């Protein structure tokens, strides 16, 4: 007589199968690849999406994703993590200013890549820092993300006024040379950042899961993105950054991220270890 499987185990297994089928369906229908993302993190976000779309199961959600054109763009807001602040982790920006910028000055022109740029908070932060260090005029900053709504927001340079106090506090702690208010205009509960900053930015769709290197960079900043990837996708992303960086270029990661145990460990050396800033080794 066959042994029965406890109902709780059947439910867990079914939910996992449904999740993977949905992720596969999204990949084949919309060409967004979440297959290498951390499954536990995706599960939490999908549980929130089930409530939003009034679905009892992920299979029901999959049916709507495949047959209702308006559902996937809305679901994408749940599948991508859009949480950031200007000058987030001020010590990181302080270290860029004091340790990395003096070496960036030696280049006649600069290219910077902010991978997973969300609504552009870090792009604007870097633009301000580079402006204050006299480097922005010869710099082009690429902000990439897979979320088109976030990219449109980043291009606009508009943020809610309610967020500015936290932005300003971070900026002050990052080694600020001015007041953040010097860089934006306030109106109707929002702030609009200076056009002179936006002229040095390019925002574009780019997937670390499927796309390739598109330019040679002097600095790549990808912070608080890899924590949402499984190991294989982390290795792929880090390999892209290595390929993109110029000779002795710089890589910045998030405070909870590391090159340790990755396939790219030997390609980089610690530069400011406490702030997760690395430098590409010579000859690699």
Phi, psi and omega per residue, in radians:
X1 nan 2.192 -3.065
X2 -1.144 2.525 3.097
X3 -1.339 2.297 -3.137
X4 -1.383 2.617 3.111
X5 -1.656 2.223 3.120
X6 -0.925 2.507 -3.070
X7 -1.064 -0.602 3.139
X8 -1.109 -0.651 3.111
X9 -1.192 -0.683 3.109
X10 -1.091 -0.688 -3.131
X11 -1.146 -0.766 3.136
X12 -1.100 -0.793 -3.115
X13 -1.119 -0.740 3.130
X14 -1.098 -0.748 3.136
X15 -1.084 -0.711 3.124
X16 -1.137 -0.728 3.116
X17 -1.099 -0.786 -3.141
X18 -1.054 -0.720 -3.119
X19 -1.117 -0.785 -3.127
X20 -1.182 -0.620 3.078
X21 -1.135 -0.694 3.104
X22 -1.120 -0.801 -3.126
X23 -1.104 -0.700 3.077
X24 -1.119 -0.731 3.140
X25 -1.084 -0.728 3.113
X26 -1.092 -0.729 -3.134
X27 -1.098 -0.815 -3.064
X28 -1.310 -0.548 -3.091
X29 -1.548 -0.750 -3.007
X30 -1.991 -0.104 3.085
X31 1.145 0.479 2.960
X32 -1.773 2.189 -3.000
X33 -1.860 1.805 3.081
X34 -1.854 0.219 -3.027
X35 -1.181 -0.442 3.127
X36 -1.706 0.146 3.120
X37 -1.387 2.701 3.130
X38 -1.078 2.107 -3.011
X39 -1.160 -0.622 3.140
X40 -1.127 -0.694 3.104
X41 -1.156 -0.752 3.082
X42 -1.063 -0.682 -3.126
X43 -1.057 -0.752 3.126
X44 -1.086 -0.714 -3.109
X45 -1.252 -0.621 3.099
X46 -1.199 -0.599 3.086
X47 -1.073 -0.684 3.077
X48 -1.186 -0.645 3.139
X49 -1.162 -0.613 3.112
X50 -1.013 -0.706 3.108
X51 -1.157 -0.796 -3.103
X52 -1.058 -0.690 -3.071
X53 -1.718 0.134 3.078
X54 0.961 0.847 3.119
X55 -1.973 2.483 3.126
X56 -1.492 -0.500 -3.109
X57 -2.378 2.832 3.074
X58 -1.165 -0.523 3.089
X59 -1.099 -0.683 3.070
X60 -1.116 -0.708 3.106
X61 -1.121 -0.723 3.116
X62 -1.041 -0.731 3.127
X63 -1.036 -0.742 3.131
X64 -1.212 -0.680 3.125
X65 -1.056 -0.685 -3.087
X66 -1.390 -0.438 -2.992
X67 -2.060 -0.141 3.116
X68 -2.115 1.880 -3.013
X69 -1.016 -0.452 -3.086
X70 -1.459 -0.196 -3.012
X71 -1.335 -0.786 -3.058
X72 -1.079 -0.782 3.107
X73 -0.998 -0.626 3.105
X74 -1.259 -0.657 3.115
X75 -1.146 -0.565 -3.129
X76 -1.011 -0.520 3.111
X77 -1.144 -0.457 3.110
X78 -1.508 -0.590 -3.053
X79 -1.365 -0.425 3.106
X80 -1.830 2.415 -3.095
X81 -1.575 1.994 -3.093
X82 -1.985 1.163 -3.127
X83 -2.188 2.013 3.113
X84 -2.783 3.026 3.066
X85 -2.526 2.738 2.991
X86 -1.211 2.415 3.141
X87 0.941 0.630 3.098
X88 -1.073 2.380 -3.006
X89 1.015 1.274 -3.026
X90 -0.932 -0.551 3.133
X91 -1.036 -0.581 3.108
X92 -1.070 -0.817 -3.117
X93 -1.243 -0.573 3.057
X94 -1.091 -0.745 3.128
X95 -1.188 -0.654 3.046
X96 -1.032 -0.765 -3.083
X97 -1.137 -0.796 -3.004
X98 -1.540 -0.541 -3.008
X99 -1.910 -0.632 -3.064
X100 -1.593 -0.773 -3.084
X101 -0.948 -0.745 3.129
X102 -0.987 -0.550 3.107
X103 -1.421 -0.585 3.077
X104 -1.127 -0.497 3.127
X105 -1.052 -0.372 -3.064
X106 -1.351 -0.156 -3.131
X107 -1.671 2.468 3.116
X108 -1.214 -0.490 3.056
X109 -2.550 2.729 -3.027
X110 -2.281 2.523 2.973
X111 -2.223 2.297 -3.109
X112 -2.174 2.407 3.130
X113 -2.100 2.106 2.998
X114 -1.817 1.801 -3.079
X115 -1.568 2.264 -3.035
X116 1.274 0.971 -2.934
X117 -1.416 -0.101 -3.131
X118 0.951 -2.315 -3.104
X119 -1.555 0.260 2.993
X120 1.656 0.150 -3.081
X121 -0.991 -0.780 -3.111
X122 -1.293 -0.558 3.105
X123 -1.073 -0.812 3.128
X124 -1.166 -0.627 3.098
X125 -1.072 -0.813 3.141
X126 -1.161 -0.652 3.115
X127 -1.079 -0.744 3.117
X128 -1.128 -0.806 3.134
X129 -1.029 -0.817 -3.104
X130 -1.196 -0.579 3.045
X131 -1.079 -0.795 -3.107
X132 -1.175 -0.422 3.126
X133 -1.683 0.134 3.072
X134 1.296 0.366 -3.069
X135 -1.951 -0.189 -3.003
X136 -1.124 -0.621 -3.094
X137 -1.067 -0.412 3.116
X138 -1.957 0.401 -3.084
X139 -2.114 2.470 2.952
X140 -2.097 2.181 -3.113
X141 -1.880 2.134 3.090
X142 -1.701 2.154 3.023
X143 -1.919 2.116 -3.101
X144 -2.160 2.622 3.110
X145 -2.824 2.906 3.084
X146 -1.730 -0.064 -3.085
X147 -1.727 1.924 -3.081
X148 -1.127 -0.564 3.107
X149 -1.130 -0.747 3.116
X150 -1.118 -0.697 3.141
X151 -1.141 -0.674 3.094
X152 -1.122 -0.700 3.101
X153 -1.118 -0.710 3.141
X154 -1.112 -0.734 -3.139
X155 -1.097 -0.558 -3.101
X156 -1.270 -0.517 -3.098
X157 1.202 0.433 -3.087
X158 -1.902 2.285 3.116
X159 -2.348 2.659 3.115
X160 -1.157 2.415 3.127
X161 -1.011 -0.549 -3.108
X162 -1.071 -0.367 -3.115
X163 -1.550 -0.240 -2.949
X164 -1.190 -0.575 3.141
X165 -1.049 -0.766 3.106
X166 -1.179 -0.709 3.076
X167 -0.990 -0.821 -3.060
X168 -1.153 -0.669 3.124
X169 -1.133 -0.785 3.097
X170 -1.067 -0.756 -3.128
X171 -1.059 -0.776 -3.134
X172 -1.071 -0.643 -3.110
X173 -1.409 -0.147 -3.075
X174 -1.635 0.072 -3.097
X175 1.677 0.587 -3.065
X176 -0.956 2.529 3.077
X177 -1.848 -0.010 -3.035
X178 -2.731 -2.812 3.002
X179 -1.860 2.424 -3.126
X180 -1.022 -0.519 -3.133
X181 -1.095 -0.296 3.086
X182 -1.192 -0.263 -3.017
X183 -1.897 0.015 3.138
X184 -2.476 2.873 3.032
X185 -2.040 2.315 -3.127
X186 -1.690 2.385 3.086
X187 -2.821 2.359 3.032
X188 0.881 0.774 3.077
X189 1.351 0.189 3.117
X190 -2.366 2.873 3.039
X191 -2.133 2.518 3.122
X192 -2.076 2.110 -3.105
X193 -1.374 2.647 -3.000
X194 -0.923 2.377 3.079
X195 -1.061 -0.545 -3.129
X196 -1.096 -0.477 3.027
X197 -1.306 -0.791 -3.054
X198 -1.147 -0.411 -3.140
X199 -1.122 -0.302 -3.115
X200 -1.844 0.330 -3.087
X201 -2.140 2.530 2.982
X202 -2.263 2.142 3.117
X203 -1.876 2.340 -3.054
X204 -2.678 2.660 3.046
X205 -1.248 2.271 3.079
X206 -2.742 2.284 3.138
X207 -1.881 2.183 3.071
X208 -1.218 -0.254 -3.132
X209 -1.497 -0.470 -3.004
X210 -2.293 -0.393 -3.024
X211 -1.627 2.956 -3.079
X212 -1.976 -3.110 3.124
X213 -1.191 2.466 -3.073
X214 -2.124 -0.127 3.118
X215 -2.919 2.849 3.051
X216 -1.549 2.262 -3.018
X217 -2.027 2.644 3.024
X218 -1.675 -0.469 3.106
X219 -2.505 2.251 2.980
X220 -2.018 2.213 3.090
X221 -2.093 1.983 3.126
X222 -2.324 1.647 -2.944
X223 -2.040 2.261 3.107
X224 1.113 0.619 3.040
X225 -1.997 -0.806 -3.076
X226 -1.091 -0.435 -3.140
X227 -1.128 -0.283 3.126
X228 -1.692 0.088 -3.121
X229 -1.889 2.615 2.935
X230 -1.373 2.962 -2.952
X231 -0.987 -0.774 -3.097
X232 -1.086 -0.721 -3.137
X233 -1.266 -0.606 3.021
X234 -1.007 -0.811 -3.140
X235 -1.098 -0.684 3.114
X236 -1.096 -0.813 -3.118
X237 -1.090 -0.796 -3.141
X238 -1.122 -0.587 3.060
X239 -1.135 -0.677 3.065
X240 -1.078 -0.748 -3.122
X241 -1.119 -0.716 3.103
X242 -1.065 -0.786 3.141
X243 -1.116 -0.654 -3.064
X244 -1.286 -0.520 -3.026
X245 -1.307 2.441 3.060
X246 -1.248 3.082 3.070
X247 -0.928 2.070 3.097
X248 1.154 0.507 3.099
X249 -1.278 3.003 -3.005
X250 -1.982 2.525 3.100
X251 -2.216 2.248 3.065
X252 -2.006 2.275 3.115
X253 -2.039 3.023 3.135
X254 -1.314 2.888 -3.032
X255 -1.129 -0.371 3.139
X256 -1.856 0.218 -3.097
X257 -1.984 2.762 -3.081
X258 -2.747 2.740 3.010
X259 -1.461 -0.226 -3.090
X260 -0.996 2.349 3.132
X261 1.285 0.044 3.102
X262 -1.544 2.925 3.099
X263 -1.189 -0.280 -3.046
X264 -1.783 0.177 -3.099
X265 -0.925 -0.769 -3.047
X266 -1.359 -0.160 -3.111
X267 -1.501 -0.218 -3.052
X268 -2.259 2.768 2.991
X269 -2.176 2.630 3.067
X270 -1.062 2.383 3.050
X271 -2.002 -0.953 2.927
X272 -2.245 1.561 -2.946
X273 -1.039 -0.733 -3.065
X274 -1.150 -0.380 3.127
X275 -1.912 0.249 3.056
X276 1.006 0.776 3.043
X277 -1.903 2.199 -3.069
X278 -2.103 2.799 3.086
X279 -2.212 2.360 3.132
X280 -1.163 2.351 -3.128
X281 -1.251 2.663 3.135
X282 -1.096 2.450 3.067
X283 1.449 0.054 -3.111
X284 -2.021 nan nan
